[in-house]
Amino acid sequence: MTTEQHITIDVDGTPVSGVYARPADAAATIVVAHGAGAGMEHPFMAGFTRALNDDGFATLRFNFAYREAGRRFPDRPPAAIAAWRAATDAAAARGADGEAIWASGKSFGGRMASMAVADGMAAAGLIYLGYPLHPPGKPEAVRDEHLYGITVPMLFLQGTNDPFASPNEQLDAVVARIGPTATLQWLEGGGHSFEVKGAKRPAAEIGASLAEPVASFVRSHSDPPNRSASAAPIS
């Protein structure tokens, strides 16, 4: 396993924790943010980033300030965006000159990454691990307006049983409206954390299973950076 380094990231004077890992000859750096209900040390997060390390990518997973302080309610977007900017700066400072920095996140973390990029944060692309398109049971409250102005490649990994994206056709339509820079891969039977009913797997294993499609997507957009690509459903 690639050696992990625990670091501290300054977010406008507030320190938050991060875990950085860099294999030899890293292809790119993928910065990863946690979801609303669990921090960066959750097995899903660790499994995902460690599998990416094994596949040749540097990673930086980090805590938002609310999680660092032990609060349960997520930060408002301005604070979350500030954390994203600080984390990508920290990753860039540790990477090779000109190395691509991708932004990825579980649910809330991914949505805040997209808002940061829409607000001007530089990133080679975005990876959503269960995009929270709307609150469960409220498909009318769609969180999509900012997505249409983003021009970098985006990969949506989504479970077909995710209550944050039901009915599935709603997310299909959003991705189609974004255009060729966006790719959607459905995980058949997956819930919001990609758990599949009747198939008991540890959270670390579930997270690790998402690394391969993410690595393939990032590599497919590395030369040139904004080339579009199609992807097959995850089985």
C-alpha positions in Angstrom: 0.0 0.0 0.0 1.2 3.5 -0.8 2.4 5.4 2.3 -0.2 7.8 3.6 0.8 11.2 5.0 -1.5 12.9 7.5 -1.5 16.7 6.7 -3.1 19.8 8.0 -4.8 22.2 5.5 -5.4 25.8 6.3 -8.9 27.0 5.3 -9.0 30.7 5.8 -7.3 30.3 9.2 -9.2 27.2 10.2 -7.1 24.0 10.1 -8.7 20.8 8.7 -7.2 17.3 8.4 -6.2 15.6 5.2 -4.6 12.3 4.1 -2.2 12.5 1.1 -0.8 9.5 -0.7 1.4 9.5 -3.8 2.6 6.4 -5.7 5.7 6.6 -7.9 5.1 8.2 -11.3 1.6 9.3 -10.4 -0.6 9.8 -13.5 -2.6 12.7 -11.8 -3.9 13.7 -8.4 -7.5 13.1 -7.4 -8.8 15.2 -4.4 -11.7 13.5 -2.7 -14.3 15.0 -0.3 -16.6 13.1 2.1 -20.3 13.0 2.2 -22.5 14.9 4.7 -22.7 12.1 7.3 -19.2 10.7 7.5 -15.7 12.1 7.4 -12.6 11.3 5.4 -11.6 8.3 7.6 -14.8 6.4 6.7 -13.9 3.0 5.2 -15.6 3.8 1.9 -13.4 6.9 1.5 -10.2 5.0 2.5 -11.0 2.1 0.3 -11.6 4.3 -2.7 -8.5 6.4 -2.4 -6.2 3.4 -1.6 -7.5 1.6 -4.7 -6.7 4.7 -6.8 -3.2 4.7 -5.3 -2.8 1.1 -6.4 -3.9 2.2 -9.9 -1.2 4.9 -10.1 -2.9 8.0 -8.9 -2.0 10.4 -6.1 -4.9 11.2 -3.8 -5.8 13.7 -1.1 -8.9 13.2 1.0 -9.9 15.8 3.5 -12.4 16.9 6.1 -14.7 19.9 5.8 -14.5 22.3 8.7 -17.8 21.2 10.2 -16.7 17.6 10.4 -13.3 18.6 11.8 -15.1 20.5 14.6 -17.4 17.5 15.4 -20.5 19.2 14.1 -23.2 17.2 12.4 -24.8 19.8 10.1 -22.8 20.4 6.9 -21.1 23.7 6.1 -22.9 26.2 3.9 -21.6 26.4 0.3 -19.2 29.4 0.8 -17.3 27.5 3.6 -17.3 24.2 1.7 -16.0 25.9 -1.4 -13.3 27.6 0.6 -12.3 24.1 1.9 -12.3 22.8 -1.7 -10.0 25.6 -2.9 -7.6 25.0 0.0 -7.5 21.3 -0.6 -6.8 21.6 -4.3 -4.1 24.1 -3.6 -2.5 21.7 -1.1 -2.6 18.9 -3.6 -1.1 21.1 -6.3 1.7 22.1 -4.0 2.6 18.4 -3.5 2.3 17.3 -7.1 4.5 17.6 -10.1 4.6 20.8 -12.1 1.6 20.9 -14.5 0.1 17.7 -13.0 -3.7 17.4 -13.5 -5.8 17.9 -10.4 -9.2 16.2 -10.4 -12.0 16.9 -7.9 -14.1 14.0 -6.6 -16.6 13.7 -3.8 -19.2 11.5 -2.2 -22.6 13.0 -2.4 -22.4 16.4 -0.6 -18.6 16.5 -1.2 -19.1 16.1 -4.9 -21.8 18.7 -5.2 -19.6 21.2 -3.3 -16.8 20.3 -5.7 -19.0 21.2 -8.7 -20.1 24.4 -7.0 -16.4 25.3 -6.4 -15.6 24.7 -10.1 -18.6 26.6 -11.2 -17.3 29.4 -9.0 -13.9 29.4 -10.7 -11.9 26.8 -8.9 -9.4 25.1 -11.4 -9.8 21.4 -11.8 -9.1 19.0 -14.7 -12.4 17.3 -14.2 -15.1 16.3 -11.7 -16.0 12.8 -10.4 -19.3 12.4 -8.6 -19.8 9.4 -6.3 -23.5 9.5 -5.9 -24.6 13.0 -7.0 -27.4 14.3 -4.7 -29.6 15.6 -7.4 -32.5 16.3 -5.0 -33.4 15.4 -1.4 -35.0 12.0 -1.0 -38.7 12.1 -1.9 -38.4 15.6 -3.3 -37.6 15.3 -7.1 -39.0 18.8 -7.6 -36.1 20.3 -5.6 -33.4 19.7 -8.2 -29.9 20.9 -7.5 -28.6 21.2 -11.1 -28.5 24.9 -12.2 -24.8 25.4 -11.7 -23.9 22.2 -13.6 -24.7 23.6 -17.0 -21.9 26.2 -17.0 -19.2 23.7 -16.2 -17.0 22.9 -19.1 -14.5 20.3 -17.7 -15.2 16.5 -18.1 -17.6 15.1 -15.5 -18.3 11.5 -14.5 -21.4 10.7 -12.6 -21.3 7.3 -10.8 -24.8 6.6 -9.5 -26.8 3.7 -8.0 -30.1 2.9 -9.7 -31.7 2.7 -6.2 -30.3 5.9 -5.0 -33.2 8.0 -3.4 -31.2 11.2 -4.2 -31.6 10.5 -7.9 -35.0 8.9 -8.3 -36.5 8.6 -10.8 -33.4 7.7 -12.7 -34.7 9.4 -15.8 -34.3 12.8 -14.1 -30.5 12.4 -13.8 -30.4 11.0 -17.4 -32.0 14.2 -18.6 -29.6 16.5 -16.6 -26.5 14.7 -18.0 -28.0 14.8 -21.5 -28.6 18.6 -21.1 -25.0 19.1 -19.9 -23.8 17.6 -23.1 -20.7 15.6 -24.3 -18.5 16.7 -21.4 -20.6 14.6 -19.0 -20.8 10.8 -18.7 -23.2 8.9 -16.5 -22.6 5.3 -15.3 -25.4 3.5 -13.5 -24.5 0.9 -10.8 -27.4 -1.6 -11.1 -29.2 -2.0 -7.7 -26.9 0.4 -5.9 -28.1 2.7 -3.2 -26.7 6.1 -2.2 -23.5 4.5 -0.9 -23.5 2.0 -3.7 -24.7 -0.8 -1.4 -26.7 -3.5 -3.2 -29.6 -5.2 -1.4 -28.7 -8.8 -0.7 -25.0 -8.4 -1.5 -23.2 -7.7 1.7 -19.8 -6.1 1.1 -17.6 -4.0 3.5 -17.7 -0.3 2.8 -14.0 -0.3 2.0 -14.6 -2.9 -0.7 -17.5 -0.9 -2.2 -15.4 2.2 -2.3 -12.5 0.4 -3.9 -14.7 -1.0 -6.6 -15.4 2.5 -7.9 -11.7 3.2 -8.5 -11.4 1.3 -11.8 -14.1 3.3 -13.7 -12.8 6.5 -12.2 -9.2 5.7 -13.2 -10.4 4.7 -16.7 -12.3 8.0 -17.1 -9.4 10.1 -15.9 -7.0 8.4 -18.2 -9.4 8.7 -21.2 -9.3 12.5 -20.7 -5.6 13.0 -20.1 -4.6 13.5 -23.8 -6.1 15.9 -24.7 -7.5 17.0 -21.3 -11.1 17.7 -22.5 -11.7 14.8 -24.9 -15.1 13.3 -24.5 -15.5 9.5 -23.8 -18.3 7.0 -23.5 -18.5 4.5 -20.8 -20.2 1.2 -20.2 -22.5 0.5 -17.2 -20.8 -0.9 -14.1 -21.7 -4.5 -13.5 
